[in-house]
Amino acid sequence: MNVVVLVVDSLRYDHLGCNGNARVRTPALDAFAKQATVFEGAVVGSFATVPVRHDLFRGRWGDPFNAWAPLPADAPTLPGLLRDEGYTAMLIHDTPHLINFGAGFDRPFHGWDMVRGNEVDRWRTDRITRADYPCNPAKLRSRDRFAAQTIRNGLKRQREEDYCSPRLFATAMRWLEDNADHERFLLWIDCFDPHEPWDPPHHYVDFYDPGYDGEDVTFPLYGPSSVVTTRELKRMRALYAAEVTMVDRWIGRFLDRLDDLGLAERTLVVVASDHGFLFGEHGLIGKGDFYWDVAHQVLMVRHPAGLGAGRRVPDLVQPVDLFPSVLELVGSPPPPGLDGRSWASALDGELVGRELAFSGSTRSLEVTEGALTHVQATDGRWCLLDHPDPGLRELYDLTSDPSQTRNVAPSEPAVVARLHAALVEHYRAHGATPATLRLLEEGDGAARPTAPPGDTHAWVRDALGPRNFLPAELD
């Protein structure tokens, strides 16, 4: 059995028609959901882009969450194990963080191909001017490092096929045609859209917001939504929805090609997102906190024999669970030491989920300055946004308040205490430093932990430093 893993960056669970959204057009993924098992309780673990890929590739937690760091050369990975078992392993991606600056996520594969031009990808050096910006640059995120480079990369696009995600899936379809005769293959596709910047062709945008004549805030500052007007925020949501629809269309074309080549009947297909995004919910823009709009993931699994087709599974699952699950479905034993738990039997109707799911970033608590952010623990009903300061803990009942508008932490102290204790235990079990544990147990008055030896964040800061990018030109 072949395996296709398709990771879609920043795709919100609630922006698919199959998950109840009547506004956003996603016919390809809606049709796929009818053929697949849909996991309704998929929750992000390590956060964000690169840490999620560590979870997916390695099936292991970090300490306690995986960091934004290169893939260790000696790390056992799902692609590497399948490669060693005779699968032809290929990575096709347009997510620059997997390769740029030596991140090493190409290492476990026989081959890899990167579609150039997204976000921090240092691809083009064309001169840009103020006229090339879609809005006032002051509204754009980190313009010297991200927005300016993205604008340079996109200057020469003329038609839909020039955009990154169409090029990505066209590359994947060509690979299928050239490699259909392999006995077994793993094709891992990593699609950066609908991650910002949201700048799809206008024929997609016109589905959602025709006739707009204001500024397009395509790469917004993360933080309070008050930095943009109400109308600009509505436009941002339309641009994002348009990106989702474009990605859906090209996923559909890829799935059609899989079928046309006779491969669908012997290929396991996994479609997953890494996290969502906040468009004004809780007064925020971005993904800096673990509200359900961010933490809830897409996970759909289509078995070539039709196993579990149309089934919706409410169990909690997390990205570390992909590794053992795929291995079980293809009949390979898992290596020792995995933290992931297989959800493969859920395709047969068994309840296999976790009792608790945890979400966090190494940057949530392992900091030396700046504000601490939340980490999350959920049992599927209750969702705790935990914090060293008890007064900043938020608790939501997802069954009665899925939009998380009513913080019930003051009235449910026993639930807060239970989930907080579970999260502390997760930190303890996965190698958190004593200083971090003291911070969680004693509160924000405890000394903040310093970064651990060999701080991987230094690598990130160096890699994304302004000197590695041309400056923004605003004349």
N, C-alpha and C positions, 0 to 999 in steps of 0.2 A: 504494500500500500504506500503510495506517495503521500507527502505531507506538504501543504501550503499553509504558512502562517502569515497573516496579513495584519500588521499593526498600523492603526490609524491614529495619528497624534491629535490630541485635544478635541476628540469627537465626544460630545455630550450624549449621555444615554438618552436623555429626554428629547433629543433632536432627530429621532427616527420615527417614521410613521408606525412601524411595528411596535414601538414602545409608547404609542398613544399620541404622538404629535400629528395633528391634522393640518398644520401649516407648512411644515418643511417637506419638500418633495424628495423622497428617498425610495423610489420604486424598486431599485435593484436590491438593496438591502432588505426591504420589506419582503420581497419574493424569496430571498435567501433565508430569512427567518422562518418561513413556512417549511423549509426543507431541513432546518437545523434545530438543535437544542439551544434555547436562549437562556442564559444564566442571568436572572434578574438581580441576584445579590452579589455581583462582581464588584469588588472594592479595591481601590488602589492600596498598595503597601508602601514601598519606598517611593520617594517623590523627588524630582519630577522626571523629565525626559530620560536622562541617562540612568538614574537609579532604577526606574521602572524596567529598563532593558536589562540591567543586572539581575533583577528578580526573575524576568522571563528567561533569560539565557541560563542562569545558574541554579534556579530553584532553591536559593538559600537567602536567608536574611543576612543583613550586615551586622553592625554593632551599634544599635540594634537594627538600623536601616542601612541599606546600601548607599554609598556616597556618590556624588557626581565625580567620577574618577575613571581612568582607563580600565579596560577589562584586564584583569591579571593574566599574565602569560600562562600560568599553570592552572587556571581555574577550569574545572570540569564544566562543560556546557552542553545544553541539549543539541545544538547543531554539531558540536564536535563529537559527541557520542554517536549520533546518527551517521555522521561521516565515517567514523571508525567502524561502523557496522555495515558499511557498504552502500550507503546512500550517497548519491551525488548531491552535494550541498552547495547552494547558491544564495547569496545575499544581493538583493537589488533594492536600493534605497535612495531617497532624496533628503534624508534627515542628516544634516551635515555633522551633527555632534557625534555620530557613530564612527566617523573617520577623522575629522579635522583634529589637528594637533596630536595625532597618535593615540586616539581613544581605543583603537584595536578591536572593534567589534567585527571587523572583517576576518580576524584570525581563525575562527573555527571553521570557516567555509573553504571549499575547494576554489571557489571563484566569487568575485563580487563586482558590482557595477554601481556607480554612484551618478545619479542625475544631478548636475550642478546647478546652483543658483539660489538656494533657499537661505534666508536669514544671514547667519554669520559666515556662510561659505565664501571664502576669499577668492572669488572667481573672476570678476571683472574689475577693471581699474578706470573705467570711463569717468570723465569729469561730469559732475552733476551740478545743477544750480538750484536756486530757490524755486524756479518754475517747475522742477521735476518732482517737488514734494506734493503729496495729495492734500495737505492741510498745513496749518501753522506748525512748524517743526517743534514748537514748545509743547505740543500735545502728544508728541511721539515718544516712545520709550527708548531711552539711551541712544539718541540719534547718532552719536559719533561711532558707536560700535555696531548697532544693529540696523536701524532704519536706513541710514545712508548706504550701507553695503547692499541691503535688499533693493533699494532703488536703483543702484548701479546694475545689479544683476538682472533686473527686469526691463531695462531700457529698450532692448531690441525685440521684445515680444510683439508680434503682430496678429496672431491668430490663436485660437484655443490650444492647438497642438504645440504651441511654444511654451505653455505654462508647465510648471514642474510636475504636477501630478498627472496630467495627460502624458507627458514624456515618460514618467515613471512606469505607468501601466502599459504604454506602447513597448517599452523596453522589456517588461515582463512577458508580454504576449510574444514578442520575437524569441525570447529565451525558451518559452514553451514549445514553439515550433521547431527550434533547433535541438531541443533536448527531450522531445517526447518519447524517444526510443530507449531512454535509460530504464533499466530494470526497476530502480527505485530512486526517487529524488526528494530532497527537501528544498523547497523554494521559500525563502523568508523575504517578504516584501515589507518595507518600512516606509509608510507614506506620511510626509510631514504635514500636508494639508489635512484638516482645516486650521492648523496652527496659524496664528497671525504671521505676516500681514495678510489681511483679508482684501485681496485685490483681484478677484476673479474677473473673467470677461463680463461685459455689461449685460449680455443676453441672459446670464444667470441672475444678476442683480435685479433685473427688471421683473423677475418673477415676484419679488418681494417688496420693492420700493421704487416703482417707476416714477420718473419726473422729478427726482430730487436734484436740487441745484446748489446744495451746500458743500461743505468740506467733508472729505472721507478720512476719518481717523482710523487708519488701517493698522497701525502698530501702536496701540495706546499705552500711555503710562499706566503702570500697575499702581493701584491705590484707590482712594475715594472716587466714586463715580462723579462727584461734583466737578471734576476737572473738565468734563464735557457737558454740553447742553443736553436737555432731554431729547431734542430732535437728533442730535449727533449720536446719542446712545441708541436711538431707534435705528438709525442708519447702520451703526456697527452691527446690530443684531441681524439686519438684512444682509450685510456683506458676509457675515459668518454663515448664515443660512445658505447663501449662494455658493460659498465654498463647499459646504456639506453636499449640496446637490451636484456640483461638478464632480466631487470625489465619488459620489454614489454612481454617477453615470459611467465613470471610467472603471470602477469596480465591476459594474455590470458587464461592460465590454470584456474585461478580463475573464470573468466567470463564463461568459458565452464562449470565449476562445478555448477555455479549458474543456467545455462540453463539445465544441466543434471538433477538437482533436481526439475525442474519445477518452480523455483523461479523467473526467469527472467521476466516472464509474469505478475508478480505483484510486481516488485521491481524497484524503481527509483535509478539510478546509476549516481553518480557525480564523475568525475575524475578531479582533480585539482593539479597544482603544486604551490609551494609557491614563487619561484623566480628562476632565472637562474644563470649563472656564466660567468665570462670573461676569455677567453683563449687567451690572447694577444691582443684582441680588445682594442683600445685606449691605447695600450702599457701597459695593466694591466693584472694581474692574480688575481682572487678572485671575491668578490661581494661587495666591499666597496663603490661603487657609483652606481647611478641609471640610467645608460645607459640602452637602450632598451633590450640589451641582458640579463640584470639582472631583469629589472622591468616587462617585458612582461611575463604573466603567461599562462599556459594551463588551460582551463576550458571547459569541455565537459559534457553534461547532456543528459542521455538516459532515456526517459519516457517509462514506460512499455506498454502504448497504442500506441507507435510510434509517439507521438506528437512531431513535429519539427525535425523528422529524416532527416538528410542530410542538415539541414539549417545551414548557417554560418551567424553569427550576428556580425556586426562591432561595435556595441555600446560599450561604456566604462562601465565596471563593475569592482567592487573591492571585496576583501574578506569579508568585512562587509556585503555585499549583500546576502551572502549564507543563513544566518539565516532566513530573511523574505521570501526568495524565496522558500526554502524547505517547510516552513510552509504553504505557499500559495498552493504549489503543492499537499500537503497531506490534505489540507482543514482545517488547524488549524489557528486561529487568532494569529497575532503577539502580543507580550507584548508591553506595552508602552515604549517609550524612545529609540527605536532602531535608529541607524544612517544609517543602511543599507536600500537599496531600492530594492524591489523585481524585479528580471528579469524574473519571471515565465511566463509572457505573451509574452515574446520574442519567446517562443516555439510555439506560435500561430502566429508569424509573426509581432507582434507589436514592434515599436521602444520604448524601455523603458530605455535606458542607461542614464548615467550621462553626463552633459555638460562638467564636469571637473573631473579629477582624481588626487589624491595627493599621493605621496610616501615619506616616511621618517623614520628616527629612532630617538628615544629620545636621542641617543648619537650623532646625527648630530649637535645639537646646545646646549643641556644641558650638557656642559662640563666645566671643570675648567682649563684644560690645554690641549695642543696638538692642532693639526690642525683641523679646522672645515671642515665638509664634506658637500656635496650638499644635498638638498632636491629637489623633483621633482613636477612639475605641468604640466599637459597635457590636451589639449582639443581634442585629437585624431589625429589632424594634427600637431600642434606645441607642442614640448616637451621642457620645460625649466628646466635645471638643475640649480636651484637657489642657491644663496650663499649670506651671508651678505656683502661680498665685491663685488660691482657691476662689477668690472673688471674680476671676476672669474665666472660670469654667462655665461652659454652656452645655445644656442637655436638651435634646429634642426627641420627641416621640414620632418616629418616622411613619407609624401606622396612621396616626390622626393628623400629623403635621409634616407631610413629606417636604414641604417647601421651607421648613425650619424657620418659621416666623415667631414661634413662642418658646422662649428659653424657660424651661421648667426646672432648672437646677435648684433654685431655692426651695421648691416644694417637693423635690424627690432626692433628698440627701442620701438615702440608702442606695439608690441606683448610681448616683455619682460616685459614692465610696466604692461600690463593687467594681465599676468599670475602671476607676482610677487605680485600684489595687491590681487589677488584671493588667493594665498597661505598664505599671511599675514592674510587675513580674516578667512581662515580655522584655522590657529593657534589661532586667537582671539576667534573664536566660540567654540573651543574645549579645553579651559582652559589653554592655554600657559601662562607662568609666565610673568609679566611685563618686566622683564629683557630680556627674550627671544624675546618678541615683539619689544623692543627697538633695540635689535641686528639686527633683520630683517629689521626694518624701518630706522635705522640710520647707519647701516653698521658695518664693522668689527672694526671700531674705538670705538664703544660702549663697555662698560664693559661687559665681558662675564658672562653669568648667572651661578650661582652656582647650584649644584644639588638640587632638591626640598627636603623638609623634608621627612624623611622615604625613602631615596634614595635606590631604588631597585637594582641599580648597585652594591651596597655594597654586597648584597646577592649573586650576580653572582661572584664577585671577590672572595668572601670567598668560595663559592661552588667549583670554578674551580682552587682554589689556589694550588700551587705546593705541599703543605704538604698533600693534599688529594690523591696524586698519587705517586706511586713508581718512583724513578728516572730512567732516561734512562741509560742503561749500554752499554758502547761502547768499552769494552776491546775485 
